[in-house]
Amino acid sequence: MSDVADLPLMSINPGVANPKNWQKVAYKGGSEPGVINMTTWLQAKNGKNYCVVATWNNSKAPIEESKFMALYTSTITQLATSK
């Protein structure tokens, strides 16, 4: 993700990250039946880099999208508020 983070298309949609909390955000997500993926590369205002990735891949169990999104959002929020 760090290799493509500077491409203009990677910053069109920040996903669930709030760009105001970060120096740079690069996001790529996708889904199909039974699969959801979110990948976010973040550069904190202090220059520290993070990459957060989560994937649900189970065609036999329904995706609990609200729970998945809440956990992913919470992880990014925690990183934004950590020093």
Order of alpha helices (4+ residues) and beta strands (2+ residues): beta-beta-beta-alpha
